[in-house]
Amino acid sequence: MSKRSKQSQHQAKRAGATLSEQAMKRKDYDEELRKLHVELVKLQQWVVHKGLKVCVVFEGRDTAGKGGTIKAITERVSPRVFRVVALPAPTERDKSQMYMQRYVPHLPAAGEIVIFDRSWYNRAGVEKVMGFCTDEQCKRFLEAVPLVEKAMVESGIVLLKYWLEVSAEEQTRRLRARIDDGRKLWKLSPMDLKSYGRWDDYSRARDEMFDATSTTFAPWHVVRTEDKRRGRLNLIRHLLKSIPYKELPREKIILPKRKASTDRIESTRDLNFIREVY
């Protein structure tokens, strides 16, 4: 092997080590996430106590980590308070309605935090880029949505909008991982493959959307998710800081004693246990 080849190989190893060192370790991530989960439970109790209405919108690049971040937020809280909305493709009936009509019934009532895994901003993103709406329809949407969101905020809804951003190189790596991993194939839709070659079109659509809809009352917050773990933690921390809350006092919980019994009888019924393979 030539001296130059050895040098290149050594540089590649160093670059790989640097990337590995930058990625957050699982142990550190779990420790920080546990702390944030405790705070999310406190937030949940405060939202119910005060009757707050919170709406969180998730948008972003394909593979940017929206699903994983939403799961990290909701895995330790009540689904009756943290409600996730992920609407399917619109039906013919949906298409005949006023555009925002299908989203309005899912907005939060008092004591709810509603998380939209993609939202009405489909019109400014995938629908515009993939030709599912006309340029005129998208223009009208961008003009109207700030008015709708202002009405939401004035009605008492706390509206948070997050855009998850990832590089083109990392998106490619994650899409290839989905193709090669049977556990992730369900994440790979035909639309993902069609959208893949239109990176620049999505960038332009994103910038137009930000220009038209990032307002003082409902700004866009961009989250770097090149490292998914760091991105999730940063977003959750921002969410918690965006909604003022306090820890509610609670009585000390004491596990009651079981009723003493001198004639306790264990079931003699033939229980149908499953086969214990593991």
C-alpha positions in Angstrom: 0.0 0.0 0.0 1.4 3.4 -1.0 2.2 6.1 1.6 -0.6 8.3 0.2 -3.2 5.5 0.5 -2.2 4.8 4.1 -2.5 8.5 4.9 -5.9 8.7 3.3 -7.1 5.6 5.2 -5.8 7.1 8.5 -7.6 10.4 7.8 -10.8 8.4 7.1 -10.5 6.6 10.4 -10.0 9.9 12.2 -13.0 11.4 10.5 -15.1 8.4 11.5 -13.9 8.6 15.1 -14.8 12.3 15.2 -18.3 11.6 14.0 -18.7 8.8 16.5 -17.6 11.0 19.3 -20.0 13.7 18.3 -23.0 11.3 18.3 -24.7 11.3 21.7 -24.2 8.0 23.6 -27.3 6.0 24.5 -26.5 6.0 28.2 -26.3 9.8 28.3 -29.4 10.2 26.1 -31.5 7.9 28.4 -30.4 9.8 31.5 -31.3 13.1 30.1 -34.6 11.8 28.5 -35.6 10.4 31.9 -35.3 13.9 33.5 -37.3 15.4 30.7 -40.0 12.8 31.0 -40.5 13.8 34.7 -41.0 17.4 33.6 -43.4 16.3 30.8 -45.5 14.6 33.5 -45.5 17.8 35.5 -46.5 19.7 32.4 -49.3 17.2 31.8 -50.7 17.7 35.2 -50.5 21.5 34.9 -52.3 21.5 31.5 -55.1 19.5 33.0 -55.3 21.6 36.2 -55.3 24.9 34.3 -57.4 23.7 31.3 -54.7 24.8 28.9 -55.0 24.1 25.1 -51.8 23.2 23.4 -51.2 22.4 19.7 -47.8 21.2 18.5 -47.1 21.0 14.8 -44.3 18.7 13.5 -43.1 19.2 9.9 -39.7 18.6 8.3 -37.7 16.6 5.8 -38.5 13.0 5.2 -36.5 10.9 7.6 -35.8 13.9 9.9 -37.1 12.0 12.9 -40.6 13.3 13.5 -42.0 10.0 14.5 -39.2 9.2 16.9 -39.4 12.6 18.5 -43.1 12.3 19.0 -42.7 8.9 20.5 -40.0 10.2 22.9 -42.5 13.0 24.0 -45.5 10.7 24.5 -44.1 7.4 25.8 -44.4 8.3 29.5 -47.5 10.5 29.5 -51.2 9.9 29.2 -52.6 9.5 25.7 -55.8 11.1 27.0 -53.9 14.3 27.5 -51.1 14.0 24.8 -53.1 13.2 21.7 -51.3 12.4 18.5 -53.0 13.2 15.2 -51.6 11.7 12.0 -54.3 12.1 9.3 -54.2 9.8 6.2 -54.3 11.0 2.7 -57.5 13.0 2.0 -60.5 11.3 0.6 -62.5 12.7 -2.3 -65.0 14.1 0.3 -62.1 15.7 2.2 -60.9 17.3 -1.1 -64.3 18.9 -1.6 -64.2 20.6 1.7 -62.6 23.9 2.7 -58.9 23.0 3.1 -58.6 23.6 6.8 -61.9 21.9 7.6 -60.5 18.4 8.2 -58.0 19.7 10.7 -60.3 21.9 12.9 -62.1 19.0 14.7 -58.7 17.7 16.0 -57.7 21.0 17.6 -57.2 20.8 21.4 -60.0 21.3 24.0 -59.2 22.4 27.5 -56.7 20.1 29.2 -55.3 18.6 26.0 -52.0 18.7 24.2 -52.5 17.8 20.5 -49.5 16.8 18.5 -49.9 16.9 14.7 -47.5 14.4 12.9 -47.7 16.5 9.8 -50.5 19.0 9.5 -52.2 21.6 7.4 -48.8 22.5 6.1 -48.9 19.5 3.8 -50.3 22.0 1.3 -47.2 24.1 1.3 -44.9 21.1 1.3 -45.6 17.7 -0.3 -48.8 18.9 -2.1 -47.0 21.8 -3.8 -43.8 19.9 -4.6 -45.5 16.8 -5.9 -48.2 18.7 -7.8 -51.2 17.6 -5.7 -52.4 21.2 -5.6 -52.0 24.2 -8.0 -49.7 27.1 -7.4 -52.8 29.3 -6.9 -54.2 26.9 -4.2 -50.8 27.0 -2.4 -50.7 30.8 -2.7 -54.1 31.2 -1.2 -53.2 28.8 1.6 -50.1 30.8 2.5 -52.1 34.0 2.6 -54.9 32.5 4.7 -53.1 30.3 7.3 -51.6 33.2 9.4 -55.2 34.4 9.8 -56.4 31.0 10.9 -53.4 30.6 13.3 -54.0 34.0 14.8 -57.6 33.1 15.5 -56.3 29.9 17.1 -53.9 31.8 19.4 -56.6 34.4 20.2 -58.9 31.6 21.3 -56.4 30.6 23.9 -54.5 27.8 22.0 -50.7 27.6 22.7 -49.4 27.0 19.1 -45.9 25.6 18.7 -44.5 24.8 15.2 -41.4 22.7 14.8 -39.5 22.0 11.5 -37.0 19.2 11.8 -34.0 19.7 9.5 -31.5 17.0 8.3 -28.8 17.1 5.7 -29.1 15.5 2.3 -26.3 13.1 3.1 -28.0 11.9 6.3 -31.3 11.6 4.6 -29.7 9.3 2.0 -28.2 7.2 4.8 -31.5 6.8 6.6 -33.4 5.9 3.5 -30.9 3.2 2.7 -31.1 1.9 6.2 -34.9 1.6 5.8 -34.5 -0.4 2.6 -32.0 -2.8 4.2 -33.8 -3.3 7.6 -37.0 -5.3 7.6 -38.0 -3.5 10.8 -38.1 -0.2 9.1 -39.7 -1.1 5.7 -43.0 0.2 6.9 -41.5 3.7 7.2 -40.6 3.7 3.5 -43.5 4.9 1.4 -43.7 5.3 -2.4 -44.0 9.0 -1.7 -40.6 9.0 0.1 -38.9 7.6 -3.0 -40.6 10.1 -5.4 -39.7 13.0 -3.1 -36.1 11.9 -2.7 -34.9 13.5 -6.0 -36.6 16.8 -5.2 -34.4 18.1 -2.4 -34.0 21.6 -3.9 -37.8 21.9 -4.6 -38.5 21.1 -1.0 -35.9 23.6 0.2 -37.6 26.3 -1.9 -41.1 25.3 -0.7 -39.8 25.3 2.9 -38.4 28.8 2.6 -41.5 30.2 1.0 -43.6 28.7 3.8 -41.3 30.2 6.5 -41.5 33.6 4.8 -45.3 33.6 4.7 -46.2 31.8 8.0 -43.5 32.4 10.6 -45.3 35.1 12.5 -44.7 36.8 15.9 -47.6 34.9 17.4 -46.8 31.6 15.7 -43.1 31.4 14.7 -41.4 28.4 13.2 -38.7 26.7 15.4 -36.1 24.8 13.4 -34.5 21.7 15.1 -31.3 20.1 13.9 -31.7 16.4 13.9 -28.5 15.2 12.3 -28.0 13.4 15.6 -31.5 12.2 16.4 -30.9 11.9 20.1 -29.6 15.4 20.6 -32.5 16.7 18.4 -35.1 15.0 20.5 -33.7 16.3 23.7 -33.3 19.9 22.4 -36.9 19.9 21.1 -38.5 18.6 24.3 -36.5 21.1 26.4 -37.7 23.9 24.1 -41.3 22.7 24.3 -41.1 22.7 28.1 -39.7 26.2 28.3 -42.4 27.4 25.9 -45.2 26.5 28.2 -44.9 28.0 31.7 -45.9 25.4 34.2 -45.5 24.6 37.9 -45.3 21.3 39.8 -48.6 20.7 41.5 -48.4 19.6 45.2 -49.5 16.1 45.8 -50.1 13.9 48.9 -47.5 11.3 49.8 -48.5 8.0 48.2 -48.6 5.0 50.6 -49.4 1.5 49.3 -52.3 0.1 51.3 -52.0 -3.2 53.1 -53.8 -6.2 51.6 -56.7 -7.6 53.6 -55.4 -10.4 55.8 -56.9 -13.8 54.9 -56.6 -17.1 56.7 -58.5 -19.0 54.0 -57.0 -17.7 50.9 -57.5 -20.2 48.1 -55.3 -20.1 45.0 -57.2 -20.8 41.8 -57.3 -24.5 40.8 -58.6 -23.7 37.4 -56.6 -24.9 34.4 -55.2 -21.6 33.2 -54.4 -21.4 29.5 -50.8 -20.0 29.7 -49.0 -19.4 26.5 -45.9 -21.4 25.6 -42.9 -19.9 27.3 -40.3 -19.9 24.5 -38.0 -17.3 26.2 
